[in-house]
Amino acid sequence: MLWLLLALFQTTPPPTPPPGPPGCTSAEHRQFDFWIGDWEVRGPKGQIVGYNRITSIMGGCALREEWTNTNGAIRGVSHNMYDPSDERWHQAWTDNSPSRLTLVGGLVGRNMVMEQRTRGDGGATDVQRITWTPLSEGRVRQLWESSKDGGATWTAAFDGTYSRRDRTLPVKEGEPRHPDEIAVLKAVRSRGDAAGWTRLVVDDVVLTADLATARGTFERRGAGGAHPRRFIEILRREPGGAWTSIHVQDAGPSRP
């Protein structure tokens, strides 16, 4: 009897694992991919109004937006997804002003158009409509329009043109900076102070999603008359958003 049980145990195939999720591979799920990127956003007069990072998450099932204005005071996040059950796109936005939007819509021609409709004062319908339009050279226009009369008349609440950012950023006083760059500069300065560096100058910062490389010159405090030396520093973004130095290289004397 025992040998029969052992034989059955050895020949019984393992249970078939349950099927995984169907995934988000349809053409509809890719309709908003033109918005993915790391962007510098300019207003109608050409001035920088903010920075936006759009990433694909959840295995391509959603897009995450991370917005900040030029001085980092206003930050917002949205999640965007295509829902096959109603064949529409949905966006949930919130920011620290605080405000929120719940938009729904879809592709209209080449444009992604989503809107929110709510009941306003006096029974009129308030409409918030945002249109994303792919432009030449990989740029994108985002137009946010508001209506307090159900769409009879419209007012532009925001009109921005997205251009992909050059991730090598010269450091120049007085120029608008991405908040991540500001945080990297502070982290480099703090570590340099702790190491006894003086005359620390950062020439440029190269940013990726989770790493930053800073290049510049320094002198050591107490090394009187020492010539400036080059340095390269690599920093990592921590889960809380702070940047931590993980490698510093003395790249030799600074050439005049």
C-alpha positions, 0 to 999 in steps of 0.5 A: 500500500505504501509503495502505491501511495509513493508512486501516486505522489511521484507521478501526480503533476503539480497544480497549474498556477492561476493565469496572470493578469491579462496585461495592458497591451492593446493599442488603446492603452498606448494612446497617451504614450506621447505624453511620456517624458521629462518635460520643461513647460513654457507658457504662451509668452515663452517663459518657463512655468514648470516641469513635468515628469510622466512615467509609465507604471503598473506594467504599462497600465497607467501613467503617473504625472509629477508636476512642479512649478518653477520654484517648487511651491506647487506640486501635483500628481495625477494617475491616468489609465484606459479602462476597457470596461467603458473604453475611456481614459480617466485621470485623477489629479491632486495638488498641494494648493489644495485642489483635485480633478477627476477627468474622463475622456479619450482620443479625439483625432490626434488629441487626448481630451478629458473633462470633468463636469460638476454642478455649479452655482445656480444649477449651471454646469461647470466644465473643466476640459484639458486637451493634450496635442502632440506637436512637431519635434516631439513637443506637446501642448496642454490646454486647460479650459474652464466653462461655467455655462455648460460649455457655451463659453470658455476661459483658458486656465492654463496653456503650456507647451512641453519640450523634452528636457536636456538633462545636462543642466548648466548651473547659472545664477538667476535661472529657473531650476528644476526642484531636483536640481536645487536639491542636488546642489544643496546636497553637494554643498552640504557634503562639501562643507562637511568635507572641508571644501571651500570655493565649491563651484558646481558647473553642471548637473545631469539628472535621471529618474533616480541618479544625479551626477554633479561636476565642478571644482573645489579647494580644500579648507586649510590647504593654503594656496592650493589650486582648484581641483575638479570633482565628479559626484554621484547622488541617489534619490532616496524614497523620501525624495532627498538626494544622498551622495554615493560616490565622489571622485577627485578628478585632478587639477582644474585646468585654466 
